[in-house]
């Protein structure tokens, strides 16, 4: 949640390093705003109790974000440490997903 919160804020505040990093990957600068909003929306979705389906979507978004970042860094020939960092974040996300608690379905009728 901290990584999403800090990254989302950096994107929405249009921090130079955040915008420059995304533009260096070949994306237009406006993508920073879109990603920033999505990242900030994922934080309460992941931290709030309940809302299992919403959490599933948030975890899916995290996976799309991180795997897309890895592919983008590979495509532009960035140093390999980017992939190590992203792989570490993916591992944390997978563990978080695996350890989440799910509510039992509510019987209908």
C-alpha positions as MATLAB code, in Angstrom:
seq = 'XXXXXXXXXXXXXXXXXXXXXXXXXXXXXXXXXXXXXXXXXXXXXXXXXXXXXXXXXXXXXXXXXXXXXXXXXXXXXXXXXXXXXXXXXXXXXXXXXXXXXXXXXXXXX';
ca = [
       0.000    0.000    0.000;
       2.876    2.368    0.786;
       4.428    1.905   -2.645;
       1.088    2.595   -4.327;
       0.403    5.607   -2.112;
       3.822    7.187   -2.557;
       3.923    6.439   -6.286;
       0.390    7.700   -6.824;
       1.117   10.928   -4.964;
       4.364   11.478   -6.878;
       2.468   10.979  -10.124;
      -0.447   13.253   -9.216;
       1.879   15.939   -7.878;
       3.749   15.578  -11.169;
       7.123   15.198   -9.484;
       9.868   15.707  -12.060;
      11.436   12.291  -11.461;
       8.072   10.558  -11.917;
       7.117   12.360  -15.118;
      10.639   12.090  -16.550;
      10.723    8.363  -15.795;
       7.445    7.652  -17.571;
       8.339    9.851  -20.553;
      11.745    8.122  -20.806;
       9.864    4.849  -21.281;
       8.157    6.355  -24.324;
       4.770    7.176  -22.814;
       3.102   10.592  -23.036;
       3.205   12.704  -19.864;
      -0.571   12.511  -19.344;
      -0.233    8.783  -18.550;
       1.292    9.852  -15.213;
      -2.033   11.356  -14.103;
      -4.016    8.271  -15.108;
      -1.637    5.914  -13.289;
      -1.551    8.208  -10.262;
      -5.322    8.131   -9.874;
      -5.445    4.350  -10.277;
      -2.676    3.814   -7.741;
      -4.349    6.033   -5.160;
      -7.687    4.290   -5.687;
      -6.020    0.917   -5.117;
      -4.802    1.888   -1.630;
      -8.190    2.051    0.147;
      -9.429   -0.884   -1.928;
      -6.597   -3.038   -0.588;
      -6.689   -1.781    2.999;
     -10.428   -1.586    3.690;
     -11.955   -4.667    5.273;
     -14.381   -6.615    3.109;
     -14.946   -5.661   -0.528;
     -13.404   -8.909   -1.763;
     -14.265   -8.372   -5.416;
     -12.889   -4.822   -5.345;
      -9.672   -6.167   -3.800;
      -9.397   -8.708   -6.636;
      -9.576   -5.858   -9.157;
      -7.032   -3.821   -7.203;
      -4.595   -6.753   -7.090;
      -5.115   -7.275  -10.823;
      -4.331   -3.596  -11.397;
      -1.138   -3.893   -9.354;
      -0.079   -6.882  -11.456;
      -0.835   -5.027  -14.709;
       1.078   -1.987  -13.468;
       4.152   -3.918  -12.364;
       4.347   -6.319  -15.305;
       3.790   -3.398  -17.688;
       6.598   -1.500  -15.975;
       8.906   -4.508  -16.300;
       8.110   -4.907  -19.996;
       8.583   -1.180  -20.595;
      11.985   -1.122  -18.886;
      13.064   -4.168  -20.881;
      11.868   -2.598  -24.142;
      13.966    0.540  -23.706;
      17.049   -1.326  -22.487;
      17.123    0.021  -18.931;
      19.587   -1.515  -16.453;
      18.651   -4.898  -15.026;
      18.223   -3.523  -11.488;
      14.839   -2.163  -12.594;
      13.680   -5.732  -13.148;
      15.024   -6.851   -9.769;
      13.155   -4.052   -8.027;
       9.927   -4.757   -9.913;
      10.285   -8.496   -9.273;
      10.622   -7.799   -5.558;
       7.468   -5.684   -5.591;
       5.643   -8.404   -7.532;
       6.719  -10.962   -4.943;
       5.370   -8.765   -2.135;
       2.096   -8.343   -4.038;
       1.783  -12.111   -4.591;
       2.424  -12.825   -0.899;
      -0.075  -10.145    0.126;
      -2.662  -11.653   -2.212;
      -1.998  -15.174   -0.951;
      -2.306  -14.131    2.710;
      -5.453  -12.038    2.376;
      -8.513  -13.129    4.297;
     -11.727  -13.676    2.428;
     -15.188  -13.417    3.852;
     -17.467  -16.384    3.584;
     -20.220  -15.937    0.997;
     -23.538  -14.769    2.383;
     -26.265  -17.364    1.798;
     -29.180  -16.153   -0.279;
     -32.710  -17.083    0.623;
];
